[in-house]
Amino acid sequence: MTVLRLIHIVAGGFWAGAGILMGFFVAPTARSIGPAAGPFMQALLKRRVSMVLITSGLITVGAGLWLWAIRQPTMSRWQDWALAAGALAAIVAVTIGITLQRPTAHKVMDLGQQIASAGAPPTPDQGAEMGRLQGKLALYGSTLAYLFAIALAGMALGGS
């Protein structure tokens, strides 16, 4: 159980920390810079950030569910409820990451490559589409950052 808890905490700390950094700082900064941030975001996405975050999220949630099954909380203590709230936030976060954020990130990457291969500034339609997709990514990122904060608080309060 100690090794499982270590895996859960290390993967969760990485996942939440990276997600909070992306959601509260990197994505809003890139969005405020505008099209000039395109090459940076393209390079970041090429490093498979979304895949690394999803993998760490799945490891975190999987290990957490396994720990839950071993511990079998009775929900008779407030700490159990805190742990449940954190677990729910993590499950929702990994679901949003897989079903919404990752496909949108791939669309951004594909559109960025299309614009770059044209060798010219983006067309008005491409610029509008990139702005729309970046807005969605920013919304998902900030939502995930809040969910990570809830998950971390739940784990910290309920982990005793």
WODA-V527543 format. One record per residue. N is the residue number from 1. RES is the residue in one small letter. SS is DSSP state (@ for helix, = for strand, . for the rest). PSI is psi as a letter, one per 40 degrees, with the letter a starting at -180 (none if undefined). D_FIRST is the distance of its C-alpha to the first C-alpha in Angstrom with 1 decimal. Layout:
n={N;N}
res={RES;RES}
ss={SS;SS}
psi={PSI;PSI}
d_first={D_FIRST;D_FIRST}
This chain:
n={1;2;3;4;5;6;7;8;9;10;11;12;13;14;15;16;17;18;19;20;21;22;23;24;25;26;27;28;29;30;31;32;33;34;35;36;37;38;39;40;41;42;43;44;45;46;47;48;49;50;51;52;53;54;55;56;57;58;59;60;61;62;63;64;65;66;67;68;69;70;71;72;73;74;75;76;77;78;79;80;81;82;83;84;85;86;87;88;89;90;91;92;93;94;95;96;97;98;99;100;101;102;103;104;105;106;107;108;109;110;111;112;113;114;115;116;117;118;119;120;121;122;123;124;125;126;127;128;129;130;131;132;133;134;135;136;137;138;139;140;141;142;143;144;145;146;147;148;149;150;151;152;153;154;155;156;157;158;159;160}
res={m;t;v;l;r;l;i;h;i;v;a;g;g;f;w;a;g;a;g;i;l;m;g;f;f;v;a;p;t;a;r;s;i;g;p;a;a;g;p;f;m;q;a;l;l;k;r;r;v;s;m;v;l;i;t;s;g;l;i;t;v;g;a;g;l;w;l;w;a;i;r;q;p;t;m;s;r;w;q;d;w;a;l;a;a;g;a;l;a;a;i;v;a;v;t;i;g;i;t;l;q;r;p;t;a;h;k;v;m;d;l;g;q;q;i;a;s;a;g;a;p;p;t;p;d;q;g;a;e;m;g;r;l;q;g;k;l;a;l;y;g;s;t;l;a;y;l;f;a;i;a;l;a;g;m;a;l;g;g;s}
ss={.;@;@;@;@;@;@;@;@;@;@;@;@;@;@;@;@;@;@;@;@;@;@;@;@;@;@;@;@;@;@;@;@;@;@;@;@;@;@;@;@;@;@;@;@;@;.;.;@;@;@;@;@;@;@;@;@;@;@;@;@;@;@;@;@;@;@;@;@;@;@;.;.;.;.;.;.;@;@;@;@;@;@;@;@;@;@;@;@;@;@;@;@;@;@;@;@;@;@;@;@;@;@;@;@;@;@;@;@;@;@;@;@;@;@;@;@;@;.;.;.;.;.;@;@;@;@;@;@;@;@;@;@;@;@;@;@;@;@;@;@;@;@;@;@;@;@;@;@;@;@;@;@;@;@;@;@;@;.;.}
psi={d;d;d;d;d;d;d;d;d;d;d;d;d;d;d;d;d;d;d;d;d;d;d;d;d;d;d;d;d;d;d;d;d;a;d;d;e;d;d;d;d;d;d;d;d;d;e;f;d;d;d;d;d;d;d;d;d;d;d;d;d;d;d;d;d;d;d;d;d;d;d;g;i;e;f;e;i;d;d;d;d;d;d;d;d;d;d;d;d;d;d;d;d;d;d;d;d;d;d;d;d;d;d;d;d;d;d;d;d;d;d;d;d;d;d;d;d;d;e;i;i;i;i;d;d;d;d;d;d;d;d;d;d;d;d;d;d;d;d;d;d;d;d;d;d;d;d;d;d;d;d;d;d;d;d;d;d;e;e;none}
d_first={0.0;3.8;5.5;5.1;6.1;8.5;9.9;10.4;12.2;14.2;15.3;16.0;17.9;19.9;20.7;21.8;23.6;25.5;26.2;27.6;29.7;31.1;31.7;33.3;35.0;35.4;36.5;38.8;40.4;41.0;42.5;44.8;46.0;47.0;48.0;47.8;44.0;44.1;43.8;40.9;39.0;39.9;38.6;35.3;34.9;35.8;32.7;30.7;29.2;28.7;26.8;24.5;23.8;23.3;21.0;18.8;19.1;18.1;15.0;14.2;15.2;13.5;10.0;11.1;12.4;9.4;7.5;11.0;11.3;8.4;9.7;13.2;15.2;18.7;20.5;22.4;21.5;22.5;19.1;17.9;21.0;20.4;16.9;18.8;21.5;19.4;17.7;21.2;22.6;20.1;20.9;24.6;24.4;23.0;25.6;28.4;27.4;27.7;30.6;32.8;32.1;31.6;34.8;36.7;35.7;36.9;40.2;40.6;40.1;42.5;45.1;44.8;45.5;48.4;49.9;49.4;51.0;54.0;54.9;56.1;54.9;53.2;55.4;55.5;53.6;50.9;50.7;50.4;47.7;45.7;46.0;44.8;41.8;40.9;41.3;38.8;36.3;36.9;36.3;33.1;31.9;32.7;31.2;27.9;28.1;28.4;25.6;23.3;24.5;23.7;20.2;19.5;21.1;19.2;15.8;17.3;18.8;16.3;13.1;13.9}
